[in-house]
Amino acid sequence: MSGQIFYRERQKVKDGSKTPRFRIAAVAGVDLKVYADHLRMGELKQLADATGANLVELKGGGGKKKHDKE
């Protein structure tokens, strides 16, 4: 079984900006150390190809925040 790299889209990114949009949240089954805070999709794909891992996108909740009152 190949490893998995879990990533998510950054929260504070603006549409049209040329800044990296993704962040690695976790890595399973792959010996990989990541020193960058934010990555582009092309960079994530290169990491996955080089390590033989699958990319798994984490979906956001999109609901109320924890600290909001009901």
C-alpha positions in Angstrom: 0.0 0.0 0.0 1.3 3.4 -0.9 1.4 6.3 1.5 -1.0 9.2 1.7 -0.5 12.9 1.8 -3.4 14.8 3.3 -3.8 18.5 2.3 -6.3 21.3 2.5 -6.8 24.7 0.9 -5.6 27.6 2.9 -8.3 29.7 4.7 -6.9 33.2 4.1 -6.1 33.1 0.3 -7.6 35.6 -2.1 -8.9 34.6 -5.6 -6.4 35.7 -8.3 -3.5 36.0 -5.9 -0.4 34.3 -7.0 0.5 32.8 -3.6 0.6 29.1 -2.8 -2.9 27.9 -1.9 -2.4 24.5 -0.2 -1.1 23.3 3.1 -0.1 19.7 4.1 -2.1 18.6 7.1 -0.8 15.0 7.6 1.3 12.3 6.0 0.8 8.5 6.5 3.0 5.7 5.4 5.6 7.9 3.8 9.0 9.0 5.2 8.7 12.7 4.3 9.6 15.9 6.1 8.0 19.1 4.8 9.6 22.4 5.6 7.3 24.8 3.6 4.2 26.3 5.1 2.3 26.7 1.8 2.6 24.8 -1.4 1.2 24.9 -5.0 -0.7 22.0 -6.4 2.1 21.3 -8.9 4.5 21.0 -5.9 2.2 18.6 -4.1 1.9 16.4 -7.2 5.7 16.3 -7.5 6.0 15.3 -3.9 3.4 12.5 -4.3 5.0 11.2 -7.5 8.5 11.2 -6.0 7.4 9.3 -2.9 4.8 7.1 -4.5 2.0 8.5 -2.3 -1.6 9.4 -3.0 -2.9 12.9 -2.5 -6.0 13.2 -0.3 -7.9 16.5 -0.2 -9.5 17.3 3.2 -12.9 18.9 2.9 -13.7 21.8 5.1 -16.7 21.8 7.4 -18.2 24.9 6.1 -20.5 25.1 9.1 -20.5 27.3 12.3 -17.3 27.9 14.0 -16.8 26.3 17.4 -16.9 29.5 19.3 -20.1 30.8 17.8 -23.2 30.7 20.1 -26.3 28.8 18.9 
